[in-house]
Amino acid sequence: MQVCGNPLIGQHLESVTATLRRREFLHVGSLTGSDSPDQHRAIMHALQEGHVSTAAELTRQNWLRLAPPVQQD
C-alpha cells in the first residue's frame, strides 16, 4: 500500500479487512467453500505458468463466491 503512495487504499482495506476475514471463515467452512483450496491451487498454477489473465479471472470467481447469493422475488 505504501508503494502506490495512496493512503486511501490502506484506510479502505483497514475498514473492510475484518468483514472479509469473517466472510472467508464462514465460506471456507461451508459446502460452497470446500473447493476453495482447489481454486487457490488453480490460481497459483496459472500464475506460475504466466497466465495472468486466467489467474485474474479465477481470483475474481473465487472472490465472487464470498458474496451471498442474490435472491430473486
CORURZI-V417752 format. One record per helix or strand. SS is the DSSP state (helix for helix, strand for strand). FROM is the first residue (numbers start at 1). TO is the last residue. If there is no record, write none. Layout:
BEGIN
ss | from | to
SS | FROM | TO
SS | FROM | TO
END
This chain:
BEGIN
ss | from | to
helix | 7 | 28
helix | 36 | 48
helix | 52 | 64
END
